[in-house]
Amino acid sequence: MSRVESAPDTIIEAPDFNLALTLNSGQVFHWTEIDGWWEGVIGARFCAVRESNGNLEFRGNVAASDVMRYFSLDHPMEQIRASFPGDSFSQTALQACKGLRIIRQPEWECLATFITSSMKQVAHIRQMSLAIRSRYGAPVNGSEINAYPEPAILSKLAEGDLRDCGLGFRAKSLLGASRVIAHGEVDLRALRSIKTSVAREVLCSVPGVGVKVANCVLLFAYERLDAVPVDVWIDRILRAMRGNRPASPAQLQRYSARRLGPYAGYVQQYLFHHARVSKTLPQR
């Protein structure tokens, strides 16, 4: 890894923020902790960051505004906390995950990473992400972690090249997605300005993208804070909240919007991380 001590540092205020919790909560997969510093890349720029007395101290070739935006230090956390459901499981998750923030990720990096996440645990997703970066990503000054390769780069590969990164059947999906984006059939930038339901439909037209992955991308890349990715853990949580009555995926999605409120994406992230770490579910 890079030598963070070789560069000057910058300090910015970061109240109500837990860096390690945020980076370990299943949103991003390439950051690495070394001696109290977290090293990674924001887009194509190196950043090493650590918490210090309610502040963030960082080094690298990123601006303070980039770090603040990436870690969403402007999110209205008091308002978000107040929106949490009042049941004991939600309130316990709120306290257990205090300081967790939804990261603002680059659109393609987020989309590609979650396409490869299907039926994989966090450690496996990380291995695949790092392998893809190492083999095909552009070097980043100051970092041993490469940038995530652009669609135009991946679109020229063969499926076997991506399978060699450990993707298995996901290689076909990622290759197809990269070609759709590289050929201009889907404009990820344009999705920023259209309503969530339409953006979800567009994302679901991309190879390897279903509703769950689309909602991950809407939440983590497009800041649609009401989007709820229903994975295995959230499925279990929502079913338990409903008293384990039979429900289709569409019914659970509608229930999540009603039950989790205007910041449902934040609520689900807290519920997801708390359930995954504690191995517990809501009790009725």
Secondary structure, DSSP 8 states (H G I E B T S, - for coil): ---GGGS--EEEE-TT--HHHHHTSSS----EEETTEEEEEETTEEEEEEEETTEEEEEES--HHHHHHHTTTTS-HHHHHHTS--SHHHHHHHHHTTT-------HHHHHHHHHTTTT--HHHHHHHHHHHHHHHS---TT-SS-----HHHHTTS-HHHHHTTT-TTHHHHHHHHHHHHHTTSS-TGGGGGS-HHHHHHHHHTSTT--HHHHHHHHHHTS--TT-----HHHHHHHHHHTTS----HHHHHHHHHHHH-TTHHHHHHHHHHHHHHH------
